[in-house]
């Protein structure tokens, strides 16, 4: 199969050479300013400039700034060498929804579309990736219509609703979607809505008002459009899509903080069962007090973020605490709080200090190190599904999920998701 993205001109190679040349020799701060990241997030550049371009496929675009889902991710282990794979005929009915930022590169988007098709996903509305209004992937009405047209019956519900990318914008369209009807239709079809980052707003609204689960997972542009998509993230995406009894084992808290135990509790850890919900901390805290934040009795709250300093993380956690969000919850699970940096007033005030304070405030057991967030090798998992949290004898814990829709494994060829053009 020949990818459409193979039909590139020499101009792109010239542009890429120019981009690298014009950024070589810059300091990290200068580089981040050049590509549109403010000085306040300079701590996010944990890799060299050349690694940023190679790993994340960030392409310079004067009108498009980097957002959280563009930032460099780090793979902890080397991936297996690339082996050319024959694509399969796509049969999984798939629709995209673009609730947030516009994509920055048409070539990257096309490469992502080619890959998901190669893996077996039949995308019925690829042209929505061409929309743009200001910084957004279309007007508010256009972006809302990606979901509302399913709620009204104008468009049949697909098996997979795949987010294009994060950034910002999803909150603007929440009042424009009939979430109750959308949730009912999705339940009847067994539709899976997949995404993370800014898409957390969509996932929270869908659960709060539509009583429907979703999947915390990589997205079209952000992951599958990279020059080299992360193989582990791709495999775990398919595992979560196809396994009705997903199990994830966590051995340590390093992704949250190396100074924390995997389970922070004032009593003997015990097995907990409840509905896992949440997502990106910035988005969840912004929804506090609104009708779009789920109110789950006996729930398990999941939170992750990137590029937020410890005091900002604590402020958002206090937003949730003061709004009563942690009441009637059984536990809090933290994923990656990556690139948090150091406090400029006192380096002792770090992520571990913030989380210990939260534990003291709420009295809830806190599980850290869940392998999901703005990182490489992320493990996709259901939100709004039943989760059983079980401590193990080595100080880690296991998450076992049930009661969520899946796709037949034989319809997907996972290797297609990281095919090269």
C-alpha positions as CSV (number, residue, x, y, z in Angstrom):
1,X,0.0,0.0,0.0
2,X,1.4,3.4,-0.9
3,X,0.6,6.1,1.7
4,X,-0.7,9.4,0.4
5,X,1.9,11.0,2.6
6,X,4.6,9.5,0.5
7,X,3.7,11.9,-2.3
8,X,5.7,14.8,-0.8
9,X,7.7,17.3,-2.7
10,X,11.4,18.2,-2.2
11,X,10.1,21.4,-0.7
12,X,9.2,19.6,2.5
13,X,12.7,18.2,2.8
14,X,14.1,21.7,2.2
15,X,11.8,23.2,4.8
16,X,12.8,20.6,7.4
17,X,16.4,21.2,6.7
18,X,15.8,25.0,7.0
19,X,13.9,24.5,10.3
20,X,16.8,22.5,11.9
21,X,19.4,24.9,10.5
22,X,17.6,28.0,11.9
23,X,17.2,26.5,15.3
24,X,20.7,25.0,15.7
25,X,22.9,26.9,18.1
26,X,19.9,28.3,20.0
27,X,19.6,27.9,23.8
28,X,16.6,25.9,25.0
29,X,14.9,29.1,26.1
30,X,15.5,30.7,22.6
31,X,14.4,27.5,20.9
32,X,11.1,27.4,22.9
33,X,10.5,31.1,22.1
34,X,11.1,30.4,18.4
35,X,8.5,27.6,18.2
36,X,6.0,29.4,20.4
37,X,6.4,28.1,23.9
38,X,6.5,30.8,26.6
39,X,9.5,31.1,28.9
40,X,7.4,29.9,31.8
41,X,7.4,26.4,30.3
42,X,11.0,26.3,29.5
43,X,11.5,23.4,32.0
44,X,9.5,21.2,29.5
45,X,12.5,21.0,27.2
46,X,14.1,17.9,28.8
47,X,15.7,16.8,25.5
48,X,18.1,18.3,23.0
49,X,16.7,20.4,20.2
50,X,17.5,17.7,17.6
51,X,15.7,15.2,19.8
52,X,12.6,17.4,20.0
53,X,12.3,17.5,16.2
54,X,13.0,13.8,15.8
55,X,10.9,12.4,18.6
56,X,7.8,14.5,18.4
57,X,7.8,15.6,14.8
58,X,7.1,19.2,15.8
59,X,7.1,21.3,12.7
60,X,7.5,25.1,12.8
61,X,4.4,27.0,11.9
62,X,4.3,30.7,12.5
63,X,0.5,30.6,13.2
64,X,0.4,27.5,15.4
65,X,1.9,27.5,18.9
66,X,2.9,24.3,20.7
67,X,0.4,22.9,23.2
68,X,0.7,20.2,25.8
69,X,0.0,17.4,23.4
70,X,2.8,18.6,21.2
71,X,5.5,18.5,23.8
72,X,8.4,16.0,23.7
73,X,7.7,12.5,25.1
74,X,10.5,10.2,26.2
75,X,10.6,6.5,25.5
76,X,12.3,4.6,28.3
77,X,13.4,1.6,26.2
78,X,14.5,1.2,22.6
79,X,11.7,0.1,20.3
80,X,12.0,-2.9,18.0
81,X,13.5,-2.2,14.5
82,X,10.9,-1.2,11.9
83,X,9.6,-4.1,9.8
84,X,7.4,-3.3,6.8
85,X,3.9,-4.6,7.3
86,X,1.2,-5.2,4.7
87,X,-1.8,-3.1,5.5
88,X,-5.2,-4.7,6.0
89,X,-8.6,-3.6,4.6
90,X,-10.0,-1.1,7.1
91,X,-13.4,-2.3,8.4
92,X,-13.8,-0.6,11.8
93,X,-16.3,2.3,11.3
94,X,-14.5,5.3,12.7
95,X,-15.2,9.0,12.9
96,X,-12.9,11.8,14.0
97,X,-13.9,14.6,16.4
98,X,-11.8,17.7,16.5
99,X,-12.8,19.5,19.7
100,X,-9.7,21.5,20.3
101,X,-6.7,22.9,18.5
102,X,-6.2,22.9,14.8
103,X,-3.5,20.6,13.4
104,X,-0.2,22.3,12.5
105,X,0.8,20.2,9.5
106,X,-1.3,18.7,6.7
107,X,1.5,16.2,5.9
108,X,1.5,15.0,9.5
109,X,-2.3,14.6,9.5
110,X,-2.2,12.7,6.3
111,X,0.4,10.3,7.6
112,X,-1.7,9.7,10.7
113,X,-4.8,9.0,8.5
114,X,-2.7,6.6,6.4
115,X,-1.5,4.7,9.5
116,X,-4.9,4.3,11.1
117,X,-6.3,3.0,7.8
118,X,-3.4,0.6,7.5
119,X,-4.2,-0.7,11.0
120,X,-7.9,-1.3,10.1
121,X,-9.8,1.8,11.0
122,X,-12.1,3.1,8.3
123,X,-12.3,6.9,8.9
124,X,-15.4,8.3,7.4
125,X,-14.8,12.0,7.9
126,X,-11.1,12.8,7.3
127,X,-11.9,16.3,5.8
128,X,-12.7,17.7,9.3
129,X,-8.9,17.9,9.8
130,X,-8.8,20.7,7.2
131,X,-11.0,23.1,9.2
132,X,-9.6,26.1,11.1
133,X,-11.1,29.0,12.9
134,X,-8.5,31.1,14.8
135,X,-6.5,28.6,16.9
136,X,-9.3,26.0,16.8
137,X,-10.1,23.1,14.5
138,X,-13.2,24.9,13.2
139,X,-15.8,27.2,14.6
140,X,-17.5,26.1,17.9
141,X,-20.6,25.0,15.9
142,X,-18.4,22.9,13.5
143,X,-16.5,21.2,16.3
144,X,-19.7,20.6,18.3
145,X,-21.3,19.0,15.2
146,X,-18.7,16.2,15.2
147,X,-20.6,14.9,18.2
148,X,-24.0,16.5,18.1
149,X,-24.8,15.1,14.6
150,X,-24.6,11.7,16.2
151,X,-26.9,12.7,19.0
152,X,-29.5,14.0,16.5
153,X,-29.3,10.9,14.4
154,X,-28.1,12.9,11.3
155,X,-25.0,10.6,11.3
156,X,-24.9,7.0,12.5
157,X,-22.8,6.3,15.5
158,X,-19.4,4.7,14.6
159,X,-17.6,2.0,16.5
160,X,-14.8,4.4,17.3
161,X,-14.8,8.2,17.9
162,X,-11.1,9.2,17.7
163,X,-9.9,12.6,18.9
164,X,-7.7,14.5,16.5
165,X,-5.6,16.4,19.1
166,X,-5.8,18.3,22.4
167,X,-4.7,21.8,23.2
168,X,-7.6,24.0,24.1
169,X,-11.2,24.5,23.0
170,X,-13.3,21.6,24.1
171,X,-14.9,23.5,27.0
172,X,-16.4,26.0,24.5
173,X,-18.6,23.4,22.9
174,X,-19.9,21.6,26.0
175,X,-23.2,23.5,26.1
176,X,-23.8,22.7,22.4
177,X,-24.0,18.9,22.6
178,X,-26.9,16.8,23.9
179,X,-24.8,14.6,26.0
180,X,-27.6,12.5,27.4
181,X,-28.8,11.4,24.0
182,X,-25.3,11.0,22.7
183,X,-24.5,8.7,25.6
184,X,-27.6,6.6,25.1
185,X,-26.8,6.2,21.4
186,X,-23.2,5.3,22.1
187,X,-24.2,2.7,24.6
188,X,-26.6,1.1,22.1
189,X,-23.8,1.0,19.4
190,X,-21.0,0.2,21.8
191,X,-19.1,3.3,20.6
192,X,-15.7,4.0,22.1
193,X,-14.6,7.7,22.4
194,X,-10.8,7.9,22.6
195,X,-8.6,10.8,23.6
196,X,-6.9,12.7,26.5
197,X,-5.5,16.1,27.4
198,X,-8.1,18.8,26.5
199,X,-10.4,16.0,25.4
200,X,-10.9,15.3,29.2
201,X,-13.7,18.0,29.0
202,X,-15.5,15.8,26.4
203,X,-15.0,12.7,28.5
204,X,-16.2,14.2,31.7
205,X,-19.3,15.7,30.1
206,X,-20.1,12.4,28.4
207,X,-19.9,10.5,31.7
208,X,-21.6,13.2,33.8
209,X,-24.6,13.7,31.6
210,X,-24.6,10.7,29.3
211,X,-23.5,8.0,31.7
212,X,-21.1,6.7,29.1
213,X,-17.5,5.5,29.4
214,X,-14.6,6.6,27.2
215,X,-11.0,5.6,26.6
216,X,-8.0,7.6,27.9
217,X,-5.8,7.1,24.8
218,X,-3.4,8.6,22.3
219,X,-4.9,10.7,19.4
220,X,-4.7,10.9,15.7
221,X,-2.4,13.9,15.1
222,X,-0.6,13.9,18.5
223,X,0.6,10.3,18.3
224,X,-0.1,8.6,15.0
225,X,1.2,11.5,13.0
226,X,4.6,11.5,14.6
227,X,7.6,10.7,12.4
228,X,8.1,7.7,14.8
229,X,5.0,6.9,16.8
230,X,5.7,5.3,20.1
231,X,5.3,1.5,19.6
232,X,4.4,0.8,23.2
233,X,1.7,3.5,23.3
234,X,0.2,2.1,20.0
235,X,0.2,-1.5,21.3
236,X,-1.4,-0.5,24.6
237,X,-4.0,1.6,22.7
238,X,-5.0,-1.6,20.8
239,X,-4.9,-3.7,24.0
240,X,-7.3,-1.3,25.7
241,X,-9.6,-1.3,22.6
242,X,-9.8,-5.1,22.4
243,X,-9.4,-6.5,25.8
244,X,-12.7,-6.6,27.9
245,X,-10.7,-7.4,31.0
246,X,-7.8,-5.0,30.8
247,X,-5.1,-5.3,33.6
248,X,-2.3,-2.8,34.2
249,X,0.4,-3.4,36.8
250,X,2.3,-0.5,38.4
251,X,5.5,-1.2,40.3
252,X,6.6,2.3,41.5
253,X,5.6,5.9,41.7
254,X,8.4,7.3,39.6
255,X,6.2,8.9,36.9
256,X,4.4,10.9,39.5
257,X,7.4,11.5,41.9
258,X,10.4,9.4,42.8
259,X,10.0,10.6,46.4
260,X,6.6,8.9,46.9
261,X,5.6,5.3,47.6
262,X,3.3,3.7,45.1
263,X,0.5,3.7,47.6
264,X,0.3,6.5,50.2
265,X,-2.1,5.5,52.9
266,X,-2.6,5.8,56.6
267,X,-3.8,2.2,57.0
268,X,-3.1,-1.2,55.5
269,X,-3.7,-1.0,51.7
270,X,-6.8,-3.0,50.7
271,X,-8.6,-3.8,47.5
272,X,-10.9,-1.0,46.2
273,X,-13.5,-1.3,43.5
274,X,-15.2,1.7,42.0
275,X,-15.7,3.8,38.8
276,X,-12.5,5.3,37.5
277,X,-13.0,8.9,36.2
278,X,-11.0,12.1,35.7
279,X,-8.2,12.9,33.3
280,X,-6.1,16.0,32.8
281,X,-5.9,17.9,36.1
282,X,-6.0,21.4,34.5
283,X,-9.3,20.5,32.7
284,X,-10.9,18.6,35.6
285,X,-10.2,21.5,38.0
286,X,-11.6,24.0,35.4
287,X,-14.9,22.0,35.4
288,X,-15.3,22.1,39.2
289,X,-18.7,23.5,40.1
290,X,-20.2,22.9,36.6
291,X,-22.8,20.3,35.5
292,X,-20.1,18.7,33.3
293,X,-18.0,17.3,36.1
294,X,-19.0,13.8,37.0
295,X,-20.4,13.2,40.5
296,X,-19.5,9.6,41.2
297,X,-20.2,8.1,44.6
298,X,-17.5,5.7,45.7
299,X,-15.4,6.7,42.7
300,X,-11.7,6.5,42.0
301,X,-10.3,9.8,40.6
302,X,-7.5,9.7,38.1
303,X,-5.4,12.9,37.4
304,X,-2.3,13.7,35.2
305,X,-0.7,16.8,33.8
306,X,2.4,18.2,32.2
307,X,4.4,21.4,32.6
308,X,2.7,22.6,35.8
309,X,4.9,23.8,38.6
310,X,4.1,22.3,42.1
311,X,2.3,25.3,43.4
312,X,0.0,25.3,40.3
313,X,-0.7,21.6,40.8
314,X,-1.6,22.2,44.4
315,X,-3.8,25.1,43.6
316,X,-5.8,23.0,41.1
317,X,-6.0,20.2,43.7
318,X,-7.3,22.7,46.2
319,X,-9.9,23.8,43.7
320,X,-11.2,20.3,43.6
321,X,-10.9,19.8,47.4
322,X,-12.7,23.1,48.2
323,X,-15.4,22.3,45.7
324,X,-16.1,19.0,47.5
325,X,-15.0,16.8,44.6
326,X,-13.0,14.4,46.7
327,X,-15.9,13.7,49.0
328,X,-17.4,10.2,48.7
329,X,-14.4,9.1,46.7
330,X,-12.5,6.0,47.6
331,X,-9.0,6.8,46.2
332,X,-7.0,9.1,44.0
333,X,-4.7,7.8,41.3
334,X,-2.0,10.0,39.8
335,X,-0.5,9.4,36.4
336,X,2.5,11.3,35.1
337,X,3.0,14.8,36.4
338,X,5.8,15.4,34.0
339,X,8.1,18.4,33.7
340,X,6.8,19.9,36.9
341,X,10.2,21.6,37.5
342,X,11.4,23.1,40.8
343,X,9.9,25.8,42.9
344,X,11.8,29.1,42.6
345,X,11.3,29.9,46.3
346,X,12.2,26.6,47.9
347,X,13.2,23.4,46.1
348,X,11.9,21.3,49.0
349,X,8.4,22.3,47.9
350,X,7.9,19.7,45.2
351,X,5.3,17.3,43.7
352,X,5.8,14.8,46.6
353,X,5.1,17.6,49.1
354,X,1.9,18.6,47.3
355,X,0.6,15.0,47.2
356,X,1.4,14.4,50.8
357,X,-0.6,17.5,51.7
358,X,-3.5,16.3,49.6
359,X,-3.4,13.0,51.4
360,X,-3.5,14.8,54.8
361,X,-6.4,17.0,53.6
362,X,-8.6,14.2,52.2
363,X,-7.5,11.1,54.2
364,X,-7.8,9.2,50.9
365,X,-5.3,6.6,49.8
366,X,-3.3,7.9,46.9
367,X,-1.9,5.7,44.2
368,X,1.0,7.1,42.2
369,X,2.9,6.1,39.0
370,X,0.0,5.2,36.7
371,X,1.6,4.9,33.3
372,X,-0.5,7.5,31.5
373,X,-0.2,11.2,30.6
374,X,1.9,13.4,28.4
375,X,4.6,10.7,28.2
376,X,5.9,8.0,25.9
377,X,4.9,4.3,26.5
378,X,1.5,5.3,27.9
379,X,-1.0,2.6,28.8
380,X,-4.5,3.4,27.6
381,X,-7.4,2.6,29.9
382,X,-11.2,3.1,30.3
383,X,-12.7,6.1,32.1
384,X,-16.2,5.7,33.5
385,X,-15.7,1.9,33.8
386,X,-15.4,-0.3,36.8
387,X,-11.9,-0.5,38.2
388,X,-10.5,-2.8,40.9
389,X,-7.4,-1.5,42.6
390,X,-5.4,-4.2,44.3
391,X,-2.1,-3.7,46.2
392,X,0.5,-6.3,45.6
393,X,3.2,-7.8,47.9
394,X,6.0,-5.7,46.3
395,X,4.6,-2.3,47.2
396,X,3.0,-1.7,43.8
397,X,-0.6,-2.2,42.7
398,X,-2.8,-3.6,39.9
399,X,-5.7,-2.0,38.1
400,X,-8.3,-4.4,36.6
401,X,-11.1,-2.9,34.4
402,X,-14.5,-4.2,33.4
403,X,-17.8,-3.0,31.9
404,X,-16.7,-1.1,28.8
405,X,-17.1,-1.6,25.1
406,X,-14.4,-3.2,23.0
407,X,-13.5,-4.0,19.4
408,X,-12.7,-7.5,17.9
409,X,-8.9,-7.9,18.0
410,X,-8.8,-9.6,14.6
411,X,-10.0,-6.4,12.9
412,X,-6.9,-4.5,13.9
413,X,-3.3,-4.8,12.7
414,X,-1.4,-2.8,15.3
415,X,1.8,-2.6,13.3
416,X,0.0,-0.3,10.9
417,X,0.0,2.4,13.5
418,X,3.7,3.0,13.3
419,X,4.3,2.3,9.6
420,X,6.7,4.7,7.9
421,X,5.9,6.4,4.7
